[in-house]
């Protein structure tokens, strides 16, 4: 393999990664759009929030989408003790969520 082939290989790996990222983001957006949040399922959403905001590398588009989802569903999420603890650990996020409710 010469340098040109190696560079092409790196390009294709990067491109595939970007395509997979965009596809997975789109699928998650569609899933959340059609997901009716019941109190019994808030734990699933809280685990997704914890993973995204605390345990993974920052993906701004995903964080923005999940923050909007929190805002839309804050009333039911506030009934979940894990969600309250999550907000306690992320005070800046908590401020953002509650401030946006008044904008």
C-alpha positions as CSV (number, residue, x, y, z in Angstrom):
1,X,0.0,0.0,0.0
2,X,1.4,3.4,-1.0
3,X,0.9,6.7,0.7
4,X,-2.0,7.7,-1.6
5,X,-3.8,4.5,-0.9
6,X,-3.3,4.9,2.8
7,X,-4.7,8.5,2.7
8,X,-7.7,7.3,0.7
9,X,-8.3,4.5,3.2
10,X,-8.2,7.1,6.1
11,X,-10.6,9.3,4.1
12,X,-13.1,6.5,3.6
13,X,-13.0,5.5,7.2
14,X,-13.6,9.1,8.3
15,X,-16.4,9.5,5.7
16,X,-18.1,6.2,6.9
17,X,-17.9,7.4,10.5
18,X,-19.5,10.8,9.6
19,X,-22.3,9.0,7.7
20,X,-23.0,6.6,10.6
21,X,-23.0,9.5,13.0
22,X,-25.5,11.5,11.0
23,X,-27.7,8.4,10.4
24,X,-27.7,7.4,14.1
25,X,-28.5,11.0,15.1
26,X,-31.4,11.1,12.6
27,X,-32.8,7.8,13.9
28,X,-32.6,8.9,17.5
29,X,-34.3,12.2,16.6
30,X,-37.2,10.3,14.9
31,X,-37.5,7.9,17.8
32,X,-37.7,10.7,20.4
33,X,-40.2,12.6,18.2
34,X,-42.6,9.7,18.2
35,X,-41.9,8.4,21.8
36,X,-44.7,9.0,24.2
37,X,-43.0,9.5,27.6
38,X,-44.8,7.7,30.4
39,X,-43.7,8.0,34.0
40,X,-42.6,4.3,34.0
41,X,-40.2,5.0,31.1
42,X,-38.5,8.2,32.4
43,X,-35.6,6.0,33.7
44,X,-34.7,5.1,30.1
45,X,-34.5,8.8,29.1
46,X,-32.5,9.6,32.3
47,X,-30.0,6.9,31.4
48,X,-29.6,8.4,27.9
49,X,-29.1,11.9,29.4
50,X,-26.5,10.7,31.9
51,X,-24.6,8.9,29.1
52,X,-24.6,11.9,26.8
53,X,-23.9,14.6,29.3
54,X,-21.6,12.8,31.8
55,X,-20.1,9.7,30.3
56,X,-19.4,10.3,26.6
57,X,-17.5,12.8,24.6
58,X,-19.5,16.0,23.9
59,X,-21.6,15.8,20.7
60,X,-23.2,19.3,20.6
61,X,-26.0,18.4,18.2
62,X,-27.0,15.5,20.4
63,X,-26.8,17.6,23.6
64,X,-28.9,20.3,22.0
65,X,-31.6,17.8,20.9
66,X,-31.7,16.1,24.3
67,X,-31.8,19.4,26.1
68,X,-34.8,20.4,24.0
69,X,-36.4,17.0,24.8
70,X,-35.8,17.6,28.5
71,X,-37.5,21.0,28.2
72,X,-40.5,19.6,26.4
73,X,-40.9,16.8,29.0
74,X,-39.6,18.4,32.2
75,X,-42.9,18.0,34.1
76,X,-42.9,14.2,33.8
77,X,-39.1,13.9,34.2
78,X,-39.1,15.9,37.4
79,X,-41.1,13.0,39.0
80,X,-38.0,10.8,38.5
81,X,-35.5,10.8,41.4
82,X,-32.6,9.9,39.2
83,X,-33.4,12.9,36.9
84,X,-33.4,15.2,39.9
85,X,-30.0,13.9,41.0
86,X,-28.7,14.3,37.4
87,X,-29.8,17.9,37.4
88,X,-28.1,18.4,40.8
89,X,-24.8,17.2,39.3
90,X,-25.2,19.4,36.3
91,X,-26.3,22.8,37.7
92,X,-25.5,24.7,34.5
93,X,-27.8,22.4,32.5
94,X,-30.4,22.7,35.2
95,X,-30.3,26.5,34.9
96,X,-30.5,26.3,31.1
97,X,-33.5,24.0,31.2
98,X,-35.5,26.1,33.6
99,X,-34.6,29.4,32.1
100,X,-35.7,28.2,28.7
101,X,-39.1,27.5,30.1
102,X,-39.6,31.2,30.7
103,X,-38.3,32.4,27.3
